[in-house]
Amino acid sequence: MANRVRDAFLQAGLREPSVRFNFGDALVPGFVSSVDRVLERYPELERFVTDAEPMPGIRGARRISNGPLSAGAGESVPYEILQAIAAGVPRSFPFHSVLFHFVAQAFGTLGPVAPRSAELLPGVLLSDSWWVNGRVRSLSACTLVDAEPSAKRLPPLPQAVSAVLAACGTLKRTVQAPVPDEAAAAHAIPVRLPTGARMASANPAAAQAVKPVVLDYRARLAEMVKRGHLPHDLPSAGEALQAMLGLTAGPRKPALERVFNPMGYSCQGGSGSFTLRRRTAANLTVELYIDVGTWSHFVLPVFRVLGVGFKASLMLPVTERAVVGSQYAVGSAEQWQKVVDNLGALVKELDRTFVPDIERVVGPTPEWYRPES
């Protein structure tokens, strides 16, 4: 895949891309040092070895890198050497983490507002990491475009960038991350994106405006639950756990679609989660994110409203007796249907109150803004 991405850059006329790389050993002792194995074959890479802390107080793994904490920061290594190391993963070189970041000017630059998340840095990113059930591999790309707030659509990508993306395969997911200008970035108000990464708000005024609204609703959430007239009086989390041990709900999406599709929400399943989503007349994105666990049978719902530069979120209980922010056991299919019915009633109440209150303080969002698709 690394060869395929590099060839795509060359065939698109972007010349030889810069490659930022990171080959990391395990953080805990007891594993083979792949760094030492590589140095035996390529001793000239010694200057790229570092174990510097990526953040204060956070231990860094011993690694070969040309990142900013390395003595070889920004320096290049012949691609043939990087290719040979990659070919040895994970047998000859069982690194716990591998990262290739192919960079070219055509993908844009972020300058002083660059986020700490590698997947939000312009270019094409390949990663491969060890996990208990096998290697976890991913391929992502990030590029910048200049958009007008009044436009209906984003402008097309440069032809060379489109050619590189086409060579990488079919897009499975896109996420928009509004980038602040220097004036907005100076406010240093972080907003968490759908990817989980944080970025300085591109609209600090909106980010500040939603805070008191969110705090008010969090303080009055019990009142919202009562106003929602939840149809099922479910037991407390502890009682539900005892009653539902060993039971499973089976397919969960059908119940979600029966309740939320008539309310205008689409339903998309993920790995251990579901996201129900709709758009408002002011182009805000309203989501109910439901973590149902990959191996466990618990539910944890989060209701959120997203627009350019802000996210307003509320953690929801599935019953009056549930503790907000805690998981709730879902055993049988009958119990799952009751949980979904209760969430539907509560979301309907928030659609009637919370969402309009957010729209009132932030105004409309550009039509092209869709945080995740």
C-alpha positions in Angstrom: 0.0 0.0 0.0 2.9 2.4 0.7 4.2 1.7 -2.7 0.8 2.3 -4.2 0.4 5.7 -2.5 3.9 6.8 -3.5 3.3 5.8 -7.1 0.1 7.8 -7.1 1.9 10.9 -6.0 4.5 10.5 -8.8 1.9 9.7 -11.5 -0.2 12.7 -10.5 2.8 14.9 -11.2 3.5 15.8 -7.6 7.1 14.5 -7.7 8.7 12.6 -4.9 6.5 13.1 -1.7 8.1 13.9 1.6 7.6 10.9 4.0 7.2 11.4 7.7 7.7 8.1 9.5 7.5 6.5 12.9 8.4 3.0 13.8 7.7 2.4 17.5 8.6 -0.4 20.0 6.2 -1.5 22.7 5.8 0.8 25.7 6.1 -2.1 28.2 9.1 -4.4 28.6 9.2 -8.0 27.6 8.9 -7.6 23.8 11.6 -7.9 21.1 13.1 -4.5 20.2 12.4 -4.0 16.5 14.4 -0.7 16.8 17.5 -2.7 17.6 16.8 -5.1 14.8 16.5 -2.3 12.2 19.7 -0.6 13.5 21.7 -3.9 13.0 20.8 -3.7 9.4 20.7 0.1 8.9 23.0 1.7 11.5 22.8 5.0 9.7 19.3 5.4 11.2 20.7 5.8 14.8 20.2 9.6 14.7 16.5 9.1 14.2 16.0 7.0 17.4 14.3 8.7 20.3 12.2 7.9 23.3 11.2 11.5 24.1 7.9 12.2 25.7 5.3 13.2 23.1 3.6 15.3 25.8 4.7 16.3 29.3 4.2 13.4 31.7 3.3 10.9 29.0 6.0 8.3 28.4 7.2 7.9 24.9 8.0 4.5 23.3 11.5 4.0 21.9 11.1 4.7 18.2 12.7 5.5 14.8 11.2 8.8 13.6 11.9 12.0 11.7 9.2 13.7 13.8 9.8 17.0 15.7 11.2 15.2 18.8 13.9 13.3 17.0 17.5 14.5 16.3 16.7 13.8 12.7 13.5 15.9 12.6 12.5 16.8 9.1 15.3 14.8 7.5 14.6 12.3 4.7 15.6 8.7 4.4 15.8 6.9 1.0 12.5 5.4 0.3 14.1 2.0 -0.5 15.1 1.7 3.2 11.6 2.7 4.4 10.1 0.2 2.0 12.4 -2.6 3.3 11.5 -1.9 6.9 7.8 -1.9 6.0 8.2 -5.2 4.2 9.5 -6.8 7.4 6.5 -5.8 9.5 5.3 -7.7 11.5 7.6 -10.8 11.3 11.2 -9.5 11.0 10.3 -6.2 12.5 7.4 -6.6 14.9 6.9 -3.0 15.7 3.9 -2.1 17.9 3.2 1.0 15.8 4.1 2.0 12.3 3.2 5.3 10.6 3.9 6.6 7.1 2.7 10.1 6.2 3.1 11.1 2.6 3.1 14.9 2.2 2.9 17.3 -0.8 2.2 21.0 -1.1 -1.0 20.3 -3.2 -2.7 18.9 -0.1 -2.4 22.3 1.7 -0.7 23.5 4.9 -2.1 24.3 8.3 0.8 26.4 9.7 0.3 27.5 13.3 -3.2 26.0 13.7 -2.1 22.4 13.0 -3.8 19.9 15.3 -2.0 17.3 17.3 -3.9 14.5 15.6 -1.8 12.9 12.8 -5.0 12.0 10.7 -5.8 15.8 10.5 -2.5 16.7 9.0 -2.6 17.3 5.2 -1.4 14.3 3.1 -2.0 10.6 3.0 -1.5 8.6 6.3 -0.9 4.9 6.6 -0.8 3.3 10.1 -0.3 -0.2 11.4 -0.4 -1.1 15.1 -0.4 -4.2 17.3 -3.5 -5.1 19.2 -4.5 -8.2 21.2 -6.7 -9.6 18.4 -4.3 -8.8 15.5 -2.8 -5.9 13.6 -5.0 -2.8 13.2 -4.3 -1.1 9.8 -5.8 2.1 8.4 -5.5 4.4 5.4 -6.7 8.0 5.5 -6.1 11.3 3.8 -6.5 15.0 4.7 -6.6 18.0 2.4 -7.7 21.6 2.7 -10.1 23.7 0.6 -11.2 27.3 0.9 -14.9 27.5 1.3 -17.3 30.5 1.3 -20.0 30.4 4.1 -22.7 31.4 1.6 -21.8 28.6 -0.9 -24.0 25.5 -1.2 -21.2 23.1 -1.9 -17.5 22.9 -1.2 -15.2 23.6 -4.2 -13.7 20.6 -6.0 -10.3 19.3 -5.0 -7.2 20.0 -7.1 -6.9 17.4 -10.0 -3.7 16.0 -8.6 -5.2 15.5 -5.1 -8.2 13.8 -6.6 -6.0 11.5 -8.6 -4.1 10.4 -5.5 -7.3 9.8 -3.6 -8.7 7.7 -6.5 -5.6 5.5 -6.5 -6.0 4.9 -2.7 -9.4 3.2 -3.2 -13.1 3.9 -2.4 -13.8 6.4 0.2 -15.6 4.8 3.2 -16.0 7.9 5.3 -15.5 11.6 5.1 -15.2 14.1 8.1 -15.1 17.9 7.8 -12.9 19.7 10.2 -13.3 23.5 10.0 -9.9 25.2 10.3 -9.7 28.4 12.3 -7.8 31.5 11.0 -5.1 32.9 13.3 -7.6 35.3 15.0 -10.0 32.5 15.9 -7.2 30.1 16.9 -5.9 32.8 19.3 -9.0 32.2 21.5 -7.8 28.6 22.0 -11.3 27.2 22.5 -11.0 23.4 21.7 -13.8 21.5 19.9 -13.9 17.7 19.7 -14.4 16.5 16.2 -16.3 13.3 15.2 -12.9 11.6 14.9 -12.3 12.2 18.6 -9.5 14.7 17.9 -9.6 18.3 19.2 -9.1 21.4 17.1 -9.3 25.1 18.0 -12.8 26.4 17.2 -13.3 28.1 13.8 -16.2 30.0 15.3 -15.2 31.0 18.9 -18.3 33.1 19.4 -20.6 30.1 18.6 -18.5 27.8 20.9 -18.9 30.3 23.7 -22.6 30.9 23.1 -23.6 27.2 23.4 -21.8 26.7 26.7 -24.5 28.3 29.0 -27.3 26.5 27.1 -25.6 23.1 27.5 -24.9 23.7 31.2 -28.5 24.8 31.7 -29.9 21.6 30.1 -27.5 19.4 31.9 -28.6 20.9 35.2 -32.3 20.3 34.2 -31.9 16.9 32.5 -34.1 15.2 35.1 -36.8 17.8 34.3 -36.4 17.0 30.5 -36.8 13.3 31.3 -40.1 13.9 33.1 -41.3 16.2 30.3 -40.5 13.5 27.8 -43.0 11.1 29.4 -40.8 8.0 28.9 -43.2 5.1 28.1 -41.4 2.5 30.1 -40.5 2.6 33.8 -37.2 0.6 33.5 -35.3 -0.5 36.7 -32.1 1.0 37.9 -28.8 0.2 36.3 -27.9 -2.3 39.1 -31.3 -4.0 39.0 -31.1 -4.3 35.2 -27.6 -5.8 35.3 -28.8 -8.5 37.6 -31.9 -9.3 35.6 -30.3 -9.3 32.2 -27.1 -11.3 32.8 -26.6 -13.9 30.0 -29.3 -12.4 27.8 -28.7 -10.9 24.3 -30.9 -8.6 22.3 -30.0 -9.8 18.8 -30.1 -7.3 15.9 -30.5 -3.8 17.3 -30.8 -1.7 14.2 -34.5 -2.6 13.3 -35.8 -1.2 16.6 -33.8 2.0 16.1 -35.2 2.5 12.6 -38.8 1.8 13.7 -38.6 4.6 16.3 -36.3 7.2 14.8 -36.9 7.0 11.0 -40.4 8.6 11.4 -38.7 11.4 13.4 -36.4 12.2 10.4 -33.3 10.4 11.6 -31.1 8.1 9.5 -29.4 5.2 11.2 -25.8 4.1 10.6 -24.2 1.3 12.4 -20.5 1.2 13.3 -18.2 -1.0 15.4 -20.1 -1.3 18.6 -22.1 1.8 18.0 -25.0 3.4 16.1 -25.3 7.0 14.9 -28.8 8.4 14.3 -28.6 11.7 12.4 -30.7 14.5 10.9 -30.3 18.0 9.6 -32.2 21.1 10.8 -33.6 23.9 8.6 -30.6 26.0 9.7 -28.2 23.2 8.5 -27.2 22.1 12.0 -26.4 18.4 12.3 -28.3 16.6 15.1 -27.0 13.2 16.2 -27.9 10.6 18.7 -24.7 8.5 19.2 -25.4 5.2 21.0 -22.4 3.1 22.2 -23.7 -0.5 22.5 -20.3 -2.1 23.2 -18.3 -4.4 20.9 -18.2 -7.3 23.3 -20.5 -6.2 26.2 -24.3 -5.7 26.2 -24.5 -2.2 27.6 -25.9 1.1 26.2 -24.5 4.6 26.6 -26.3 7.3 24.6 -25.1 10.9 23.8 -27.2 13.5 22.1 -25.3 16.3 20.2 -25.8 19.2 18.0 -22.9 20.2 15.6 -22.2 23.3 13.5 -19.1 25.1 12.3 -16.8 25.6 15.3 -19.0 24.1 18.0 -20.5 20.9 19.5 -23.2 20.8 22.1 -23.7 17.5 23.8 -25.8 15.9 26.5 -25.3 12.4 27.9 -28.8 10.8 28.2 -30.3 8.3 30.7 -32.5 5.6 29.3 -34.8 5.7 32.4 -35.5 8.0 35.2 -33.7 5.7 37.6 -30.5 5.5 35.5 -27.4 7.4 36.4 -26.5 10.0 33.7 -23.2 9.0 32.1 -23.2 5.4 33.1 -23.8 2.3 31.0 -27.1 0.5 31.2 -27.4 -3.2 30.7 -29.5 -4.3 27.7 -30.2 -8.0 27.7 -33.3 -9.2 25.8 -34.8 -8.0 22.6 -37.8 -6.9 24.6 -35.6 -4.8 27.0 -33.8 -3.2 24.0 -37.1 -2.2 22.4 -38.1 -0.5 25.7 -34.7 1.3 25.9 -35.2 2.6 22.3 -38.7 3.7 23.0 -37.6 5.7 26.0 -34.7 7.3 24.0 -37.2 8.2 21.2 -39.4 10.0 23.7 -36.5 11.9 25.3 -35.0 12.8 21.9 -38.4 14.1 20.7 -38.5 16.4 23.8 -34.9 17.6 23.1 -35.8 18.2 19.4 -38.6 20.4 20.7 -36.5 22.4 23.2 -32.7 21.9 23.2 -32.1 22.0 19.5 -34.1 25.3 18.9 -32.3 26.9 21.8 -29.0 26.0 20.3 -30.1 27.3 16.9 -31.2 30.6 18.5 -27.8 31.4 19.9 -25.6 30.3 17.0 -27.7 31.0 14.0 -27.5 29.0 10.7 -24.5 26.9 9.6 -23.3 26.9 6.0 -25.1 24.5 3.8 -22.0 22.6 2.8 -21.0 21.8 6.4 -21.6 18.1 7.1 -19.3 16.9 9.9 -19.4 13.3 9.0 -20.8 11.2 6.1 
